[in-house]
């Protein structure tokens, strides 16, 4: 079974994301080699010729529509962008060497060793009471802007339950930029994600918290 194309286990009510890495060639979209596993990392990965074209396929093959593993995928996207920076000027089929290769070997190893990462499908626990709160975090740096949303429930035993709902990232463009502008982009990203989540949940909320530490963004809000 699957939810939004993500493998789903009905018995545990969990979704799981597994990173698939294939360094072989494809013919009309069909894989000619099996995906990498932990057992063959020391043989296939060491001998593989890594190129920007091949690594683009690795990055694009990671499916995560809700942004559940965005802390990992954003690293892939940023590292892929660096391959096309003026500093390296790599062609699509130029072999990646030196520190760049070491960086990508480490990223591929991280994907394979991560295994299956599980997330709860339901956004509401069975012993929840009342209406939930949404907590939105956003930030921006020279590398990327990001936003993440959690849902917080009060429970019958006076405890609380917090669950990840969705997240979104956007890497910055190459060349000189402004950290302040990226922080503003992070705030905009969080509002768009919040609107989509509220529409999807279709439930009354007790409160919504929007948390960020950009002085410029905080100073720009209406009084």
C-alpha positions as CSV (number, residue, x, y, z in Angstrom):
1,X,0.0,0.0,0.0
2,X,1.0,3.6,-0.5
3,X,0.0,7.1,0.7
4,X,0.9,9.8,-1.8
5,X,3.2,7.3,-3.4
6,X,5.0,6.6,-0.1
7,X,5.0,3.0,1.1
8,X,2.5,2.6,3.9
9,X,2.1,-0.1,6.6
10,X,-1.5,-0.5,7.7
11,X,-0.7,-2.5,10.8
12,X,1.5,0.1,12.3
13,X,-0.1,3.1,10.5
14,X,3.3,4.4,9.4
15,X,4.8,5.7,6.2
16,X,8.4,4.9,5.3
17,X,10.9,6.6,3.1
18,X,13.9,4.7,1.7
19,X,16.5,6.4,-0.4
20,X,17.2,4.6,-3.7
21,X,20.5,5.1,-5.3
22,X,21.3,3.7,-8.8
23,X,24.6,4.6,-10.4
24,X,24.0,2.5,-13.5
25,X,22.8,3.5,-16.9
26,X,19.1,3.4,-17.9
27,X,17.5,2.4,-21.2
28,X,14.1,4.1,-21.8
29,X,13.7,4.6,-18.1
30,X,14.5,1.0,-17.2
31,X,17.3,0.4,-14.8
32,X,20.1,-1.8,-16.2
33,X,21.7,-2.4,-12.8
34,X,20.3,-3.0,-9.3
35,X,20.2,-0.2,-6.7
36,X,23.2,0.2,-4.4
37,X,23.0,-1.5,-1.0
38,X,25.2,-1.4,2.1
39,X,26.9,-4.6,1.0
40,X,28.2,-3.3,-2.3
41,X,29.2,0.2,-1.2
42,X,32.9,-0.6,-1.0
43,X,32.9,-2.2,-4.5
44,X,30.5,-0.4,-6.8
45,X,30.7,3.1,-5.3
46,X,34.5,3.2,-5.3
47,X,34.6,2.2,-8.9
48,X,31.7,4.4,-10.1
49,X,32.4,7.3,-12.4
50,X,30.4,10.2,-10.9
51,X,29.3,12.9,-13.2
52,X,26.8,15.8,-12.8
53,X,24.4,14.1,-15.1
54,X,24.5,10.9,-13.0
55,X,24.2,12.8,-9.7
56,X,21.3,14.7,-11.0
57,X,19.5,11.4,-11.5
58,X,20.3,10.4,-7.9
59,X,18.9,13.6,-6.5
60,X,15.7,13.6,-8.7
61,X,15.0,9.9,-7.8
62,X,14.4,10.8,-4.1
63,X,10.6,11.1,-3.7
64,X,9.5,13.1,-0.7
65,X,6.3,15.1,-1.5
66,X,5.7,16.2,2.1
67,X,9.2,17.2,2.9
68,X,9.6,14.7,5.7
69,X,13.3,14.1,5.0
70,X,14.1,17.6,3.7
71,X,17.1,18.0,6.0
72,X,18.7,15.3,3.8
73,X,17.4,16.2,0.4
74,X,18.3,19.9,0.8
75,X,21.9,18.9,1.2
76,X,21.7,16.9,-2.0
77,X,20.2,19.8,-3.9
78,X,22.8,22.3,-2.6
79,X,25.7,20.0,-3.4
80,X,24.3,19.4,-6.9
81,X,24.1,23.2,-7.4
82,X,27.8,23.6,-6.4
83,X,28.8,21.3,-9.3
84,X,27.7,24.0,-11.7
85,X,29.3,26.9,-9.9
86,X,31.9,29.1,-11.8
87,X,34.6,27.7,-9.5
88,X,34.4,24.2,-11.0
89,X,32.7,24.7,-14.4
90,X,31.9,21.0,-14.8
91,X,30.2,19.7,-18.0
92,X,27.3,17.3,-17.7
93,X,29.5,14.3,-18.4
94,X,32.7,15.5,-16.7
95,X,33.9,13.2,-14.0
96,X,33.7,14.7,-10.5
97,X,37.1,14.4,-8.8
98,X,38.9,15.4,-5.6
99,X,37.1,17.0,-2.7
100,X,33.8,17.1,-4.7
101,X,33.9,13.3,-5.2
102,X,34.7,12.7,-1.6
103,X,31.7,14.9,-0.7
104,X,29.4,13.0,-3.0
105,X,30.7,9.6,-1.9
106,X,29.8,10.6,1.7
107,X,26.3,11.8,0.6
108,X,25.6,8.5,-1.2
109,X,26.8,6.5,1.8
110,X,24.6,8.5,4.0
111,X,21.5,7.8,1.8
112,X,22.2,4.1,1.7
113,X,23.0,3.7,5.4
114,X,19.9,5.7,6.4
115,X,17.8,2.6,5.6
116,X,14.0,3.0,6.0
117,X,12.9,6.1,7.8
118,X,9.4,5.8,9.3
119,X,6.8,8.5,10.0
120,X,3.3,8.3,11.6
121,X,0.6,8.8,8.9
122,X,-2.1,10.1,11.2
123,X,-1.8,13.7,12.4
124,X,-4.2,13.1,15.3
125,X,-3.4,10.6,18.2
126,X,-6.3,8.4,19.4
127,X,-6.4,10.0,22.9
128,X,-6.3,13.6,21.8
129,X,-8.8,16.1,23.3
130,X,-9.8,19.5,22.0
131,X,-8.4,21.3,19.0
132,X,-4.7,21.2,18.0
133,X,-2.1,23.9,17.7
134,X,0.1,24.4,14.6
135,X,3.7,25.4,15.2
136,X,5.6,26.8,12.2
137,X,9.3,27.4,12.2
138,X,11.2,29.2,9.4
139,X,14.7,30.4,8.8
140,X,17.1,31.3,6.0
141,X,20.9,31.3,5.5
142,X,23.3,31.8,2.7
143,X,22.7,28.2,1.6
144,X,18.9,27.8,1.7
145,X,15.5,28.9,3.1
146,X,13.4,26.4,5.0
147,X,10.0,26.1,6.8
148,X,8.6,23.2,8.8
149,X,5.2,22.7,10.5
150,X,4.3,20.5,13.5
151,X,0.9,19.8,15.0
152,X,0.6,19.7,18.8
153,X,-2.3,17.9,20.6
154,X,-3.3,17.9,24.2
155,X,-4.0,14.4,25.5
156,X,-6.5,12.9,28.0
157,X,-3.6,12.1,30.5
158,X,-2.6,15.8,30.5
159,X,0.3,15.1,28.2
160,X,1.1,16.5,24.8
161,X,1.8,14.9,21.4
162,X,3.8,16.7,18.7
163,X,3.9,15.3,15.1
164,X,5.7,16.5,12.0
165,X,3.2,17.5,9.3
166,X,5.3,18.9,6.4
167,X,8.3,21.0,5.5
168,X,9.7,22.9,2.5
169,X,13.1,24.0,1.5
170,X,14.5,26.2,-1.3
171,X,18.2,26.6,-2.0
172,X,19.7,30.0,-2.7
173,X,21.0,30.9,-6.2
174,X,24.6,31.0,-7.1
175,X,26.5,34.2,-6.8
176,X,26.4,37.0,-4.3
177,X,23.2,37.4,-2.4
178,X,21.6,38.8,0.8
179,X,21.0,36.7,3.9
180,X,18.2,39.1,4.8
181,X,16.5,38.4,1.5
182,X,16.8,34.6,2.1
183,X,15.3,35.0,5.5
184,X,12.4,36.9,3.9
185,X,12.0,34.1,1.5
186,X,11.9,31.6,4.4
187,X,9.1,33.6,6.0
188,X,7.2,33.7,2.7
189,X,7.8,29.9,2.2
190,X,6.4,29.2,5.7
191,X,3.2,31.2,5.0
192,X,2.5,29.4,1.8
193,X,3.2,26.0,3.4
194,X,0.9,27.0,6.3
195,X,-1.9,27.9,4.0
196,X,-1.6,24.5,2.2
197,X,-1.5,22.6,5.5
198,X,-4.5,24.4,6.9
199,X,-6.5,23.7,3.8
200,X,-5.5,20.0,3.8
201,X,-6.3,19.4,7.5
202,X,-9.8,20.9,7.3
203,X,-10.2,21.1,11.1
204,X,-10.5,23.9,13.7
205,X,-7.3,25.0,15.3
206,X,-6.8,26.3,18.8
207,X,-3.8,28.5,18.0
208,X,-1.1,28.9,15.4
209,X,2.5,29.8,16.3
210,X,4.9,31.2,13.7
211,X,8.5,31.2,15.0
212,X,11.5,32.8,13.4
213,X,14.5,34.9,14.6
214,X,15.0,37.3,11.7
215,X,15.0,40.9,13.2
216,X,14.3,42.3,9.7
217,X,11.2,40.1,9.2
218,X,9.9,40.7,12.7
219,X,10.4,44.5,12.3
220,X,8.5,44.5,9.0
221,X,5.2,43.1,10.4
222,X,2.3,45.4,10.8
223,X,1.7,46.9,14.2
